Amino acid sequence: MQPVVRSGEPARSAEAGALEVVRAALLDQSSLVRALASGRRRGFDPPAYLRVEVRYVDLKGQRHLQITEFDERQAHTRNVAAADVEKAVDELLDLPYGSWHVETTDETLRLRYTKKGKELLHRQDDSRQQETGHDRVKQRVLDPAAPFLIELGISDHQGRVKPSRQAKYKQIEEFCKLLAPALDEAIGAGRIATDRPLQVVDLGCGNAYLTLAAYHLLSAAGHDVRMTGIDHNPAARKRNARVVEALGWQDHLRFVDATIEAAELDVRPDVVLALHACDTATDDALARAVGWEAPLVLAAPCCHHDIQKQLKSVTPPAPYALMTRYGIVRERFADVLTDSLRAAVLRQVGYRVEVVQFVDSQHTPRNLLLRAARTGAKPTADLQTEYQALITEWQVNPRLAQLLLPVETPSAETPPGTTGIAATGPAATPPGGRAVGGGVGL
């Protein structure tokens, strides 16, 4: 008989029937609400799509299986007639995804594969309604009527996003759309354990829009979340604490008074978030995440003044002088150079990094996201050579390199170590640096 692992219990190896339990849930046309496959099984080539979402829809009076496959840029949707559903489901289950998250009207199933290829199945009692309408207004991960959005003033009391807050809502929703599958992939790969609370920290949380959205999203997905917002602004912390208390979330969500670079935690975080921390505050956030050896990091940088200032006083390598001649071009080039160097530094300290656009530029011009997963892989000689050649040619000294690569950047002195959980990486302010607070954040 298939063992049932309820929420809060330690995971244990499932019998051979684990996949059949998921298959049965996918084939149940009357109870399946939504299913999501993501990640990659160890030892297999990655699937053609980053993730796949499955649900049932009614078209012209007939029930169909709607399969939506996501690549880096867009979603590809197809509707499978009832007669072909079983074949389609079997084909999906044959793909080497590392995890399946299945929501039905009465429970949540989470299937993942261990490094050795064994199946682990968690089951949690839940209650939700099945919606099979095809023409949904919008497919949103954050319900505009969610109480936290109303409490924050993003939505009105009728559960509608206010016209003046549409851009803010879009930013945090798109960020969450990237957070959810990235977390599923990390869990599927075994980098984040599921037999304990999920530890999440938001560095430079500001007004905590993202903090609250992430807590709401992950809790609704069935995770037992412990959320910490870090910020040095007393007014923001007081306001945030008042909102959390009004929502009744104070037992699992707290705010800590600290700068990003001085932040310390009692428990190592599984996920580190940083949205629009100003200038080098993003570097401080990335360095803290590396120091904590966080399995998953998502950071959306804000302004890039540090490298911009450095480029003003250097002689560009030939034949690229025109790229720094004009202020606006130099500014945009500095943005690209800064984030490219950040990704290269993270790769040298054991992270796999993606740089993606998380929201359209009409909502915010600062719309790039660094998504980093800790693999522990050693840097290749080619990567180190390319990185060193780039900073040498452009005569720049990135802040993140000062914090994490003291040997590779001789001009930066090794900063003193930090204490507590944060002591695994050099993330203190180097001599001549400045103490950065919470940044702008959200």
BELZI-V919838 format. One record per residue. RES is the residue in three letters. SS is DSSP state (a for helix, b for strand, c for the rest). PHI is phi in whole degrees, 0 to 359 (none if undefined). OMEGA is omega in radians with two decimals (none if undefined). Layout:
RES | SS | PHI | OMEGA
RES | SS | PHI | OMEGA
This chain:
MET | c | none | -3.13
GLN | c | 295 | 3.10
PRO | c | 291 | 3.13
VAL | c | 256 | 3.08
VAL | c | 251 | -3.10
ARG | c | 278 | -3.12
SER | c | 305 | 3.11
GLY | c | 95 | 3.10
GLU | c | 271 | 3.11
PRO | c | 294 | 3.13
ALA | c | 288 | 3.04
ARG | c | 215 | -3.07
SER | b | 300 | 3.13
ALA | c | 272 | 3.06
GLU | c | 286 | -3.08
ALA | c | 299 | -3.09
GLY | c | 279 | -3.09
ALA | a | 302 | -3.13
LEU | a | 293 | 3.12
GLU | a | 292 | 3.09
VAL | a | 296 | 3.10
VAL | a | 295 | -3.14
ARG | a | 300 | -3.13
ALA | a | 298 | 3.13
ALA | a | 294 | 3.13
LEU | a | 293 | -3.10
LEU | a | 274 | -3.09
ASP | c | 280 | -3.04
GLN | c | 291 | -3.09
SER | c | 264 | -3.06
SER | c | 233 | -3.13
LEU | b | 292 | 3.08
VAL | b | 264 | -3.13
ARG | b | 194 | 3.05
ALA | b | 224 | -3.11
LEU | b | 227 | 3.04
ALA | b | 249 | -3.12
SER | b | 204 | 3.13
GLY | c | 74 | -3.11
ARG | c | 222 | 3.08
ARG | c | 287 | 3.14
ARG | c | 300 | 3.10
GLY | c | 90 | 3.14
PHE | c | 243 | 2.99
ASP | c | 293 | -3.14
PRO | c | 296 | 3.08
PRO | c | 298 | -3.11
ALA | c | 295 | -3.12
TYR | c | 241 | -3.12
LEU | c | 297 | 3.12
ARG | b | 204 | 3.14
VAL | b | 227 | 3.08
GLU | b | 244 | -3.05
VAL | b | 230 | 3.00
ARG | b | 202 | 3.11
TYR | b | 259 | 3.10
VAL | b | 226 | 3.10
ASP | b | 256 | 3.14
LEU | b | 236 | 3.14
LYS | c | 53 | 3.07
GLY | c | 81 | -3.13
GLN | b | 242 | -3.13
ARG | b | 278 | 3.13
HIS | b | 234 | 3.00
LEU | b | 268 | 3.13
GLN | b | 265 | -3.13
ILE | b | 245 | 3.12
THR | b | 245 | -3.09
GLU | b | 250 | -3.02
PHE | b | 250 | 2.93
ASP | c | 253 | -3.09
GLU | c | 294 | -2.99
ARG | c | 250 | -3.01
GLN | c | 205 | 3.11
ALA | b | 255 | 3.13
HIS | b | 241 | -3.03
THR | b | 248 | 3.03
ARG | b | 221 | -3.12
ASN | b | 244 | -3.05
VAL | b | 256 | 3.13
ALA | b | 294 | -3.05
ALA | a | 306 | -3.08
ALA | a | 294 | -3.08
ASP | a | 251 | -3.06
VAL | a | 296 | -3.09
GLU | a | 300 | 3.12
LYS | a | 296 | -3.13
ALA | a | 296 | 3.13
VAL | a | 296 | 3.13
ASP | a | 297 | 3.11
GLU | a | 294 | 3.10
LEU | a | 295 | -3.11
LEU | a | 291 | 3.09
ASP | a | 281 | 3.14
LEU | c | 288 | -3.00
PRO | c | 278 | 3.04
TYR | c | 287 | -3.07
GLY | c | 277 | -3.12
SER | b | 206 | 3.03
TRP | b | 232 | 3.05
HIS | b | 243 | -3.02
VAL | b | 238 | 3.09
GLU | b | 250 | 3.06
THR | b | 241 | -3.10
THR | c | 290 | -3.09
ASP | c | 230 | 3.10
GLU | b | 199 | 3.06
THR | b | 241 | 3.11
LEU | b | 248 | 3.03
ARG | b | 231 | 3.12
LEU | b | 249 | 3.03
ARG | b | 222 | 3.14
TYR | b | 253 | 3.11
THR | c | 284 | 3.12
LYS | c | 300 | 3.13
LYS | c | 269 | 3.07
GLY | c | 87 | 3.13
LYS | c | 277 | -3.13
GLU | b | 269 | 3.02
LEU | b | 239 | -3.09
LEU | b | 239 | 3.02
HIS | b | 252 | 3.09
ARG | b | 230 | -3.10
GLN | b | 224 | 3.10
ASP | b | 294 | 3.14
ASP | c | 213 | 3.08
SER | c | 219 | 3.14
ARG | c | 206 | -3.12
GLN | c | 259 | 3.07
GLN | c | 271 | 3.08
GLU | c | 242 | -3.07
THR | c | 244 | 3.10
GLY | c | 293 | -3.10
HIS | c | 278 | -3.06
ASP | c | 266 | 3.07
ARG | c | 286 | -3.09
VAL | c | 301 | 3.10
LYS | c | 207 | 3.09
GLN | c | 268 | -3.04
ARG | c | 245 | 3.07
VAL | c | 273 | 3.09
LEU | c | 245 | 3.11
ASP | c | 293 | 3.13
PRO | c | 304 | 3.14
ALA | c | 272 | 3.13
ALA | c | 301 | -3.08
PRO | a | 305 | -3.09
PHE | a | 292 | 3.11
LEU | a | 291 | 3.08
ILE | a | 291 | -3.13
GLU | a | 295 | 3.13
LEU | a | 281 | -3.13
GLY | c | 84 | 3.08
ILE | c | 280 | 3.08
SER | b | 248 | 3.08
ASP | c | 276 | -3.06
HIS | c | 285 | 3.00
GLN | c | 266 | 3.10
GLY | c | 78 | 3.11
ARG | c | 247 | 3.12
VAL | b | 294 | -3.13
LYS | c | 292 | -3.13
PRO | a | 307 | -3.10
SER | a | 285 | -3.10
ARG | a | 246 | -3.12
GLN | a | 300 | -3.11
ALA | a | 296 | 3.12
LYS | a | 296 | 3.10
TYR | a | 301 | -3.11
LYS | a | 297 | 3.13
GLN | a | 301 | -3.06
ILE | a | 288 | 3.11
GLU | a | 293 | -3.14
GLU | a | 294 | 3.06
PHE | a | 299 | -3.14
CYS | a | 295 | 3.09
LYS | a | 298 | 3.10
LEU | a | 275 | 3.13
LEU | a | 294 | -3.04
ALA | a | 302 | -3.14
PRO | a | 291 | 3.11
ALA | a | 295 | 3.09
LEU | a | 293 | 3.11
ASP | a | 301 | 3.14
GLU | a | 294 | -3.14
ALA | a | 295 | 3.09
ILE | a | 292 | 3.13
GLY | a | 298 | 3.14
ALA | c | 277 | 3.12
GLY | c | 82 | -3.13
ARG | c | 279 | 3.09
ILE | c | 236 | -3.10
ALA | c | 285 | -3.14
THR | c | 247 | -3.09
ASP | c | 262 | 3.14
ARG | c | 205 | 3.11
PRO | c | 300 | 3.10
LEU | b | 276 | -3.09
GLN | b | 264 | -3.10
VAL | b | 232 | 3.09
VAL | b | 231 | 3.09
ASP | b | 247 | -3.07
LEU | b | 271 | -3.07
GLY | c | 67 | -2.94
CYS | c | 288 | 3.11
GLY | c | 57 | -3.13
ASN | c | 277 | 2.94
ALA | c | 67 | 3.07
TYR | a | 301 | -3.13
LEU | a | 290 | 3.13
THR | a | 304 | -3.11
LEU | a | 291 | 3.14
ALA | a | 295 | -3.13
ALA | a | 295 | 3.12
TYR | a | 298 | 3.12
HIS | a | 299 | -3.09
LEU | a | 298 | -3.05
LEU | a | 288 | 3.09
SER | a | 293 | 3.12
ALA | a | 296 | 3.12
ALA | c | 279 | 3.06
GLY | c | 101 | 3.14
HIS | c | 277 | 3.05
ASP | c | 271 | -2.92
VAL | b | 266 | 2.93
ARG | b | 240 | -2.98
MET | b | 248 | 3.09
THR | b | 231 | 3.03
GLY | b | 255 | -3.12
ILE | b | 252 | 3.07
ASP | b | 199 | -3.07
HIS | c | 254 | -3.13
ASN | c | 263 | -3.06
PRO | a | 297 | 3.14
ALA | a | 295 | 3.13
ALA | a | 295 | -3.14
ARG | a | 296 | 3.14
LYS | a | 297 | 3.12
ARG | a | 297 | -3.11
ASN | a | 298 | 3.14
ALA | a | 297 | 3.12
ARG | a | 294 | 3.11
VAL | a | 295 | -3.12
VAL | a | 298 | 3.12
GLU | a | 294 | 3.12
ALA | a | 296 | 3.14
LEU | a | 274 | -3.12
GLY | c | 77 | -3.09
TRP | c | 259 | -2.97
GLN | c | 295 | 3.14
ASP | c | 286 | -3.06
HIS | c | 240 | -3.10
LEU | b | 224 | -3.09
ARG | b | 226 | 3.09
PHE | b | 236 | -3.05
VAL | b | 244 | 3.11
ASP | b | 276 | 3.12
ALA | c | 191 | 2.92
THR | c | 284 | 3.14
ILE | c | 301 | -3.03
GLU | c | 288 | -3.13
ALA | c | 256 | -3.07
ALA | c | 295 | 3.06
GLU | c | 229 | -3.11
LEU | c | 235 | 3.09
ASP | c | 284 | -3.11
VAL | c | 230 | 3.12
ARG | c | 299 | -3.14
PRO | c | 282 | 3.01
ASP | c | 274 | -3.08
VAL | b | 228 | 3.06
VAL | b | 243 | -3.14
LEU | b | 242 | 3.02
ALA | b | 206 | -3.10
LEU | b | 243 | 3.06
HIS | c | 62 | 2.94
ALA | c | 287 | -2.97
CYS | c | 292 | 2.96
ASP | c | 49 | -3.07
THR | c | 285 | 3.02
ALA | a | 298 | 3.04
THR | a | 296 | 3.09
ASP | a | 297 | 3.10
ASP | a | 298 | 3.13
ALA | a | 295 | 3.11
LEU | a | 297 | 3.13
ALA | a | 294 | 3.09
ARG | a | 297 | 3.14
ALA | a | 299 | 3.12
VAL | a | 295 | 3.12
GLY | a | 300 | 3.09
TRP | c | 278 | -3.07
GLU | c | 57 | -3.13
ALA | c | 297 | -3.14
PRO | c | 295 | -3.06
LEU | b | 222 | -3.12
VAL | b | 227 | 3.02
LEU | b | 232 | -3.11
ALA | b | 224 | 3.05
ALA | b | 252 | -3.09
PRO | c | 294 | 3.08
CYS | c | 250 | -3.12
CYS | c | 291 | -3.05
HIS | c | 232 | -3.02
HIS | a | 291 | -3.01
ASP | a | 301 | -3.13
ILE | a | 291 | 3.09
GLN | a | 303 | 3.14
LYS | a | 296 | -3.14
GLN | a | 295 | -3.12
LEU | a | 293 | 3.14
LYS | a | 295 | -3.03
SER | c | 251 | -3.13
VAL | c | 247 | 3.02
THR | c | 266 | -3.06
PRO | c | 298 | 3.08
PRO | c | 292 | 3.11
ALA | c | 293 | 0.05
PRO | c | 254 | -2.96
TYR | c | 255 | -3.11
ALA | c | 299 | -3.11
LEU | a | 294 | -3.11
MET | a | 285 | 3.10
THR | a | 240 | -3.11
ARG | a | 290 | -3.07
TYR | c | 254 | -3.03
GLY | a | 305 | -3.09
ILE | a | 293 | 3.12
VAL | a | 290 | 3.12
ARG | a | 298 | 3.14
GLU | a | 298 | -3.12
ARG | a | 290 | 3.08
PHE | a | 295 | 3.13
ALA | a | 298 | 3.09
ASP | a | 302 | -3.10
VAL | a | 294 | -3.13
LEU | a | 296 | -3.12
THR | a | 301 | -3.07
ASP | a | 288 | 3.05
SER | a | 295 | 3.12
LEU | a | 292 | 3.08
ARG | a | 300 | 3.13
ALA | a | 298 | -3.14
ALA | a | 295 | 3.11
VAL | a | 295 | 3.13
LEU | a | 299 | 3.10
ARG | a | 295 | -3.14
GLN | a | 283 | 3.12
VAL | c | 247 | 2.95
GLY | c | 96 | 3.13
TYR | b | 242 | 2.93
ARG | b | 270 | -2.97
VAL | b | 235 | 2.97
GLU | b | 238 | 3.03
VAL | b | 244 | -3.03
VAL | b | 229 | 3.02
GLN | b | 270 | -3.06
PHE | c | 259 | 3.10
VAL | c | 203 | -3.14
ASP | c | 296 | -3.08
SER | c | 296 | 3.12
GLN | c | 291 | 3.13
HIS | c | 270 | 3.05
THR | c | 196 | 3.09
PRO | c | 288 | 3.11
ARG | c | 268 | -2.93
ASN | c | 240 | 3.04
LEU | b | 266 | 3.12
LEU | b | 231 | 2.98
LEU | b | 265 | 3.13
ARG | b | 245 | -3.01
ALA | b | 237 | 3.11
ALA | b | 242 | -3.10
ARG | b | 283 | 3.11
THR | c | 248 | -3.09
GLY | c | 79 | -3.11
ALA | c | 292 | 3.10
LYS | c | 283 | 3.13
PRO | c | 290 | 3.09
THR | c | 279 | 3.11
ALA | a | 297 | 3.14
ASP | a | 296 | 3.13
LEU | a | 298 | -3.13
GLN | a | 295 | 3.14
THR | a | 293 | 3.14
GLU | a | 296 | 3.14
TYR | a | 296 | -3.11
GLN | a | 296 | 3.13
ALA | a | 295 | -3.11
LEU | a | 293 | -3.12
ILE | a | 288 | 3.11
THR | a | 287 | -3.14
GLU | a | 297 | -3.09
TRP | a | 266 | 3.06
GLN | c | 57 | 3.14
VAL | c | 242 | -3.14
ASN | c | 231 | -3.04
PRO | c | 298 | 3.12
ARG | a | 301 | -3.10
LEU | a | 296 | 3.09
ALA | a | 293 | 3.09
GLN | a | 300 | -3.09
LEU | a | 277 | -2.98
LEU | a | 241 | -3.09
LEU | c | 233 | -3.09
PRO | c | 298 | -3.13
VAL | c | 287 | -3.11
GLU | c | 283 | 3.11
THR | c | 237 | -3.02
PRO | c | 303 | -3.08
SER | c | 286 | 3.13
ALA | c | 259 | 3.10
GLU | c | 288 | 3.13
THR | c | 290 | -3.11
PRO | c | 289 | 3.13
PRO | c | 296 | -3.13
GLY | c | 290 | 3.12
THR | c | 255 | -3.06
THR | c | 250 | 3.06
GLY | a | 68 | -3.09
ILE | a | 300 | -3.02
ALA | a | 283 | -2.94
ALA | a | 281 | -3.07
THR | a | 278 | 3.14
GLY | c | 219 | -3.14
PRO | c | 286 | -3.04
ALA | c | 235 | 3.10
ALA | c | 275 | -3.12
THR | c | 290 | 3.12
PRO | c | 288 | 3.13
PRO | c | 306 | -3.13
GLY | c | 88 | -3.14
GLY | c | 278 | -3.12
ARG | c | 238 | 3.10
ALA | c | 283 | -3.10
VAL | c | 260 | -3.13
GLY | c | 275 | -3.02
GLY | c | 284 | -3.08
GLY | c | 74 | 3.13
VAL | c | 282 | 3.13
GLY | c | 57 | 3.07
LEU | c | 232 | none
